[in-house]
Amino acid sequence: MPLPFEPITAQILEAAFEVSNELGAGFLESVYESALFIALKDIGLRIERQAPIKVLFRNQLVGQFFADLLIEDQIILELKAVKTLVPEHTAQTLNYLKATAKPVAMLINFGSPKLEYRRFDSRFEKS
């Protein structure tokens, strides 16, 4: 059974590898966000930068965060430029899925010489 949004996530990964290969490691996260935004726009995807994520508790707003990129209003991209991903990065990305009820999120790290990425599907987050 194919994963939801697999064709789009494959395009995202291809663009992320292009950015990683062209820029290499060592830049700030904002540089990779801008570059990936351009690469994804070039292939025709609809993208929102710094998409607001509201956190509700008992139907009341208790917090707001911003996802680095939101693709096709369905896929959250959380970008990092760190030496290695840590569990807190995964937790942050999973919390974005919970707060938005979007179907897919991706965590992409440009900070190491080899691009790191994780894909999360909200169907595994529902209890």
Contacts in CASP RR format, 6 or more apart in sequence:
PFRMAT RR
TARGET T0000
AUTHOR 0000-0000-0000
METHOD contacts of the structure
MODEL  1
MPLPFEPITAQILEAAFEVSNELGAGFLESVYESALFIALKDIGLRIERQ
APIKVLFRNQLVGQFFADLLIEDQIILELKAVKTLVPEHTAQTLNYLKAT
AKPVAMLINFGSPKLEYRRFDSRFEKS
3 9 0 8 1.000
3 104 0 8 1.000
3 119 0 8 1.000
3 121 0 8 1.000
4 103 0 8 1.000
4 104 0 8 1.000
4 121 0 8 1.000
4 123 0 8 1.000
5 72 0 8 1.000
5 74 0 8 1.000
5 75 0 8 1.000
5 103 0 8 1.000
5 104 0 8 1.000
8 45 0 8 1.000
8 71 0 8 1.000
8 72 0 8 1.000
8 74 0 8 1.000
8 75 0 8 1.000
9 75 0 8 1.000
9 104 0 8 1.000
9 106 0 8 1.000
9 119 0 8 1.000
11 40 0 8 1.000
11 43 0 8 1.000
11 45 0 8 1.000
12 40 0 8 1.000
12 45 0 8 1.000
12 71 0 8 1.000
12 75 0 8 1.000
12 77 0 8 1.000
12 106 0 8 1.000
13 106 0 8 1.000
13 117 0 8 1.000
15 36 0 8 1.000
15 39 0 8 1.000
15 40 0 8 1.000
15 42 0 8 1.000
15 43 0 8 1.000
16 36 0 8 1.000
16 39 0 8 1.000
16 108 0 8 1.000
16 110 0 8 1.000
16 115 0 8 1.000
16 117 0 8 1.000
17 115 0 8 1.000
18 39 0 8 1.000
19 32 0 8 1.000
19 35 0 8 1.000
19 36 0 8 1.000
19 39 0 8 1.000
19 110 0 8 1.000
20 110 0 8 1.000
20 115 0 8 1.000
22 35 0 8 1.000
23 31 0 8 1.000
23 32 0 8 1.000
23 35 0 8 1.000
23 110 0 8 1.000
24 110 0 8 1.000
24 113 0 8 1.000
25 81 0 8 1.000
25 110 0 8 1.000
25 111 0 8 1.000
25 112 0 8 1.000
25 113 0 8 1.000
26 81 0 8 1.000
26 110 0 8 1.000
26 111 0 8 1.000
27 81 0 8 1.000
27 110 0 8 1.000
28 81 0 8 1.000
29 68 0 8 1.000
29 79 0 8 1.000
29 80 0 8 1.000
29 81 0 8 1.000
29 110 0 8 1.000
31 81 0 8 1.000
32 79 0 8 1.000
32 81 0 8 1.000
32 110 0 8 1.000
33 49 0 8 1.000
33 68 0 8 1.000
33 69 0 8 1.000
33 79 0 8 1.000
36 69 0 8 1.000
36 77 0 8 1.000
36 79 0 8 1.000
36 108 0 8 1.000
37 47 0 8 1.000
37 49 0 8 1.000
37 69 0 8 1.000
40 47 0 8 1.000
40 69 0 8 1.000
40 71 0 8 1.000
41 47 0 8 1.000
45 71 0 8 1.000
45 72 0 8 1.000
46 71 0 8 1.000
46 72 0 8 1.000
46 73 0 8 1.000
47 69 0 8 1.000
47 70 0 8 1.000
47 71 0 8 1.000
48 69 0 8 1.000
48 70 0 8 1.000
48 73 0 8 1.000
49 68 0 8 1.000
49 69 0 8 1.000
50 66 0 8 1.000
50 67 0 8 1.000
50 68 0 8 1.000
51 66 0 8 1.000
51 67 0 8 1.000
51 69 0 8 1.000
51 70 0 8 1.000
51 76 0 8 1.000
52 64 0 8 1.000
52 65 0 8 1.000
52 66 0 8 1.000
53 64 0 8 1.000
53 65 0 8 1.000
53 66 0 8 1.000
53 67 0 8 1.000
53 76 0 8 1.000
53 96 0 8 1.000
53 99 0 8 1.000
53 100 0 8 1.000
54 61 0 8 1.000
54 63 0 8 1.000
54 64 0 8 1.000
54 99 0 8 1.000
55 61 0 8 1.000
55 62 0 8 1.000
55 63 0 8 1.000
55 64 0 8 1.000
55 65 0 8 1.000
55 95 0 8 1.000
55 99 0 8 1.000
56 62 0 8 1.000
56 99 0 8 1.000
65 96 0 8 1.000
65 99 0 8 1.000
67 76 0 8 1.000
67 77 0 8 1.000
67 78 0 8 1.000
67 96 0 8 1.000
67 100 0 8 1.000
68 77 0 8 1.000
68 78 0 8 1.000
68 79 0 8 1.000
69 76 0 8 1.000
69 77 0 8 1.000
69 79 0 8 1.000
70 76 0 8 1.000
70 77 0 8 1.000
70 102 0 8 1.000
71 77 0 8 1.000
74 102 0 8 1.000
74 103 0 8 1.000
74 104 0 8 1.000
75 102 0 8 1.000
75 103 0 8 1.000
75 104 0 8 1.000
75 105 0 8 1.000
75 106 0 8 1.000
76 93 0 8 1.000
76 96 0 8 1.000
76 97 0 8 1.000
76 100 0 8 1.000
76 102 0 8 1.000
76 104 0 8 1.000
76 105 0 8 1.000
76 106 0 8 1.000
77 105 0 8 1.000
77 106 0 8 1.000
77 108 0 8 1.000
78 89 0 8 1.000
78 92 0 8 1.000
78 93 0 8 1.000
78 96 0 8 1.000
78 105 0 8 1.000
78 106 0 8 1.000
78 107 0 8 1.000
78 108 0 8 1.000
79 108 0 8 1.000
79 109 0 8 1.000
79 110 0 8 1.000
80 89 0 8 1.000
80 107 0 8 1.000
80 108 0 8 1.000
80 109 0 8 1.000
80 110 0 8 1.000
80 111 0 8 1.000
81 109 0 8 1.000
81 110 0 8 1.000
81 111 0 8 1.000
82 89 0 8 1.000
82 109 0 8 1.000
82 111 0 8 1.000
82 112 0 8 1.000
83 111 0 8 1.000
83 112 0 8 1.000
84 109 0 8 1.000
84 112 0 8 1.000
84 116 0 8 1.000
85 107 0 8 1.000
85 109 0 8 1.000
85 116 0 8 1.000
85 118 0 8 1.000
89 107 0 8 1.000
89 109 0 8 1.000
90 107 0 8 1.000
90 118 0 8 1.000
90 120 0 8 1.000
93 105 0 8 1.000
93 106 0 8 1.000
93 107 0 8 1.000
93 118 0 8 1.000
93 120 0 8 1.000
94 105 0 8 1.000
94 120 0 8 1.000
94 125 0 8 1.000
96 102 0 8 1.000
96 105 0 8 1.000
97 104 0 8 1.000
97 105 0 8 1.000
97 120 0 8 1.000
97 122 0 8 1.000
97 125 0 8 1.000
98 122 0 8 1.000
98 125 0 8 1.000
101 122 0 8 1.000
102 122 0 8 1.000
103 121 0 8 1.000
103 122 0 8 1.000
103 123 0 8 1.000
104 119 0 8 1.000
104 120 0 8 1.000
104 121 0 8 1.000
104 122 0 8 1.000
105 119 0 8 1.000
105 120 0 8 1.000
105 122 0 8 1.000
106 117 0 8 1.000
106 118 0 8 1.000
106 119 0 8 1.000
106 120 0 8 1.000
107 117 0 8 1.000
107 118 0 8 1.000
107 120 0 8 1.000
108 115 0 8 1.000
108 116 0 8 1.000
108 117 0 8 1.000
109 115 0 8 1.000
109 116 0 8 1.000
109 117 0 8 1.000
END
